Amino acid sequence: MVKVACCWDDGVVNDIKLIELLRKYNGKATFNLNPGAMPEHTAVPRWKTMQDTCWSYNGFINGKVGISELKEIYGDFQVASHGWLHKGGSVPAEDFIKDAVDARKFLEDVFQRECLGYAWPGGDFTPQAARLLKEAGFLYGRTTAYTDNVGVTDSPLRLDSSCHFMDRLFCEKFKAAKEKNGIFYFWGHSYEMLDCAGLWNQFEQKLAMLAEDPEVQWIDVIDIVK
């Protein structure tokens, strides 16, 4: 038996296609959102032109899911705070915890359920910030570091994952977790697959592999620490 969890950052438009695949293969996921950076309506992805000055990933401007569509798009999945405006643990303590809690309160209001998870923006973790999260009632904080023993930690506010979803050793790490009856936990950004059919097909093959394995049990990220 192996438990499988995944999460995805930033609330970008490619999440819509990702969710279609997760539903197709009965997968679970947690989406780490920055409500303060999300527009009212969902953006239209496009490739960068000479006139564009906004950030892009390899020239691809994915854009964000709109606030007005949050519940419709993410309603069947878990959501977690990724900060109101993606502020990491290195900013002043007061700014950091306000950013984390404002996102949580907003998401709890939209989805009408507790939102006790957190993902460190850019992996920007500090022990002081972790203490503040714990005092505010958060149950975990996902880092960008990796471990072979997911969940084996005395500090769930510093929760490491197994790998990035595009890790070339993805399948090997899954098999290693399975051999230990452990947890396989991967993460990423759906915009990293751009609008490239080949990248999406590669990821779908991974989901199909997990779906075909009778020993896989999907869980939510928060289940790792609960």
N, C-alpha and C positions, 0 to 999 in steps of 0.2 A: 504494500500500500504506500502511496505517496500523495501528499496533499500539495495542491498547486494553487498559487495566488499570483496575481499580477496587478500592477497599477500604472497609470499613465498621467503625465503632467501637462498642465497649462490650459486645458479646455479648448483645444484647437479644433478646427472644422473637420480634419481627417478623423476625429473621434467618431463621427457619424458612420463612416464606412467601417471603422474598426468595430463599432458596436454591432453592426450587421453581421460581421464574421463571428463575433463572440456568441451572438444568439444562435447562429447556424450550428456552432459546435458546443452549445450549452456551457460556455465558459463564463466565469465570474471576473469582475474587475472593479478596482476602485479608481476613481478619477479625481486627481488633485487639482483644484481649481483656484484661480485668482479673480474673484468677482470684480474687483476694482479696475481690472484691465480689460474687462469684457464689454463689448458694445451692447446696445439695446437689441440689435438684430444681428443674426449670424452673417458673417462676412462671406465673400465669394473668393475662393483660392485663385491665385494667378501666379504667373512667372514674373519676376522682376524686370522692369524696363529701365532705360537710362534715366527716366524722370522720377523713379521711385527712390525715396530716401529712407524708407522704413526698413526695419530688420527683416532679413530673410534667411532661410536655411538652404544653403547651396543654391541661392537664386529663387527659391520657392517661397512665396508669401502665402502661408496657409490661412492666417487670420483666426479669429476666435469665434466660438459659439456665442450667440447672443443671449443676454439675460432673459429675454422674453421666451426663449426656447429651452432654457435650462432643464426644467422639469420634464418636458416632453422628451428630450434627448437622453438625459441621464437618469430618469426616474426609476428605472428597473435595476440600477446599479448603485453601489456605494459611492459616496463622494467624501473628500477630505479637504482640509484647509491646506493651501499652498501659499498662504499669505494673501492679504488683500491686494497688495501691489508687489508680491514676489520679493519681499525684503528678507534677507538671510540673517543668521544669528550674529553676524559681526556688526550690525548697526546698533546704535544705542538701545539699551535694554527696553526703555519705555516705548520706543518706536517699534521694536521687534514684536513685543507681546501684543501691542495694539493691532499690528498688521495681521498677526496670526489669529487673534480672537475675533476681530472684525469680520474676517472671512468666514470663520466658523459660525458666528451668529447669523450672518446673512444666509449661509447655506442651510442652517437649521430652520430658518424662517421659510425659505423657499420649499424645502423638501419635507418639512414638518416631522423631522426625526433627528436624533442626536448625531452630531458630527464630531467624533472624538479622535480622529486621525489627523496626522500632519506629515507633510513631506518637506524636507529642508530645501529651500530654493537654491539651486546650484550646489547642493550638498554642503552649504555653509552652516556647519554645526559648531556650537560652542557649549561647554558645560554649563555656563551661566544661563544661556538661552534655554537649554534643556530643563533646567530647574524651574524656569518661569513657565514653560509649557506644562510641566507636571503640576505645579501649583494651580494652573488655570484649568486643570481637569483633563488634559489630553492624555490618551493612553499610549500613543506611540509616535515616533518621528522617524520617517524613512530617510536614510542617508543615501549617498551614491557610492558607498563602499560595498565590497562583496565578501561573502563568507561561505564556507562549506557546511555550516551548521546554523541555518536560519532559525531564529527563535531561541537559540541557546545564548542568552544574554541576561545580565543583571541590570541592564539599562535599556528598556524598550523605547525610550526617547532617542536612542541611537540604534535604530533597527536597520541592520544591513540586509541586503538581498542576495540572491544567488548569482544573478548576472543581468546584463542588459539584454533586451529581446533580440538584438542583432549580434550578440556574442557568437563568434565562430565555434565556440565550444558549448553552445546552448544544449545540444542533444546529449553530450557527454556529461554535462553538469546535471541534467535531468536524471540520467541513468544512475549517477552517483547518489543523488538524493533518494532515489527509489530503492537502491540497495540498502540504504540505512533506515528505510521506513520513515524518512524525514519529510522536510518541506522544501519544495522548489518554488522560488519566488523571483519573478522577473519584472522589469519595469522599462519604461521608455517614453518617447514622444511619438505620437502617430504621424506627426509631420515629417519624421525621418524617413518615411516611406514615400514621401513626395506624392506625385501622381504616376509613379512608375509601376507598371503592371508586374514586372519581374520581382520587385521588392515585396509587393503585396502577396504575390503567389508564394514566395519563400515563407512569409509569415503564416499564410494560410496552411501551408504544409506542416508547420509546427503545431498549429492548433489541431489539425487532423490527426497528427501523431498522438497528441494528448487525448483526443476524443476516442481513439481506437484502443487505448490502453485501459483494460477493465480495472486496473489497480489505481487509476487516477481519481482523486476526489478533489473537486474544486472547492476552495474556501475563499472568504474575503480576507483582506489583509488584516483587518482588526481581529479576526479569529486567531491569528498567530499569537497575539499577546493575551487574548481573553482565555 
